[in-house]
Amino acid sequence: MRMITLTALAMTLMAGRSDPLAGRIAGPPVDCVDLSRINGPDIVDAHTILYRQSGKRIWVTGPVGECPSLRPNDTLIVEVHGSRVCRNDLFRTVTPGLSIPSGICRLRSFVPYDRP
C-alpha cells in the first residue's frame, strides 16, 4: 500500500515535467543506502526525496510524519553517521536566501525503483 501511494504521489506532483519513476519497478524498502553510490538529494515535495544511484536505479525516501519545511529548491542537510544515509537519520532544510535552518525531521526507509 505504501509503495503505491509513493508512486502515485510522485507521479502526480511531477506532472508537467519528466517523471523520473516512469517505467520503473519498486523493490523492497531498505534501511540504508551507501553514499558513495548515490547522487542527490532532489526534493520533489513535502513527502518525497529522490536519490539517484545510476541511470537504472532511483531511491525514494521522505520524512517520517510531517515535515512542512521540506520544499523543492531547498537545500537538504542530513546528519550522516558513517558512509551511509539511513532510515531515522535527522535532516534540516535551508531555503535559498535564508540562513536559518528548519526544524529537525527524520528520514523513512529507502525504496529502490529500477528500470526493468
Residue pairs with C-beta under 8 A, 6 or more apart in sequence:
3 26
3 29
3 111
6 26
6 48
6 60
6 62
6 111
7 21
7 26
9 45
9 47
9 48
10 19
10 21
10 44
10 48
10 60
11 19
11 21
11 22
13 44
13 45
13 48
14 20
14 21
14 44
20 50
20 52
20 58
21 58
21 60
21 113
23 115
23 116
24 58
24 113
24 114
24 115
24 116
25 113
25 114
25 115
25 116
26 60
26 111
26 112
26 113
27 111
27 112
27 113
27 114
28 111
28 112
29 109
29 110
29 111
30 109
30 110
30 112
31 86
31 87
31 109
31 110
32 84
32 85
32 86
32 87
32 110
33 51
33 53
33 59
33 84
33 85
33 86
33 110
34 83
34 84
35 80
35 83
35 84
35 85
36 83
37 53
37 54
38 51
38 52
38 53
38 59
38 85
39 51
39 52
39 53
40 49
40 50
40 51
40 52
41 49
41 50
41 51
41 76
41 78
42 49
42 50
42 51
42 52
43 49
43 70
43 71
43 72
43 73
43 74
43 76
43 93
44 50
44 72
45 70
45 71
45 72
46 63
46 66
46 67
46 68
46 70
46 71
47 62
47 63
47 70
48 60
48 62
49 60
49 61
49 62
49 63
49 70
49 76
49 107
50 58
50 59
50 60
51 58
51 59
51 61
51 85
51 110
52 58
52 59
53 59
53 112
55 115
56 114
56 115
57 112
57 113
57 114
57 115
58 112
58 113
59 110
59 111
59 112
59 113
60 110
60 111
60 113
61 87
61 107
61 108
61 109
61 110
61 111
62 70
62 107
62 108
63 70
63 91
63 105
63 106
63 107
63 108
64 88
64 105
64 106
64 107
64 108
65 105
65 106
67 102
67 105
69 92
69 93
69 102
69 103
69 105
70 76
70 93
70 102
70 105
71 93
71 95
73 95
73 96
74 93
74 94
74 95
74 96
74 102
75 93
75 94
75 95
75 96
76 91
76 92
76 93
77 91
77 92
77 93
77 94
77 101
78 85
78 89
78 90
78 91
78 107
79 89
79 90
79 91
80 89
81 89
85 107
85 110
86 107
87 106
87 107
87 108
87 109
87 110
88 106
88 107
89 106
89 107
90 104
90 105
90 106
91 104
91 105
91 106
91 107
92 101
92 102
92 103
92 104
92 105
93 101
93 102
94 100
94 101
94 102
95 102
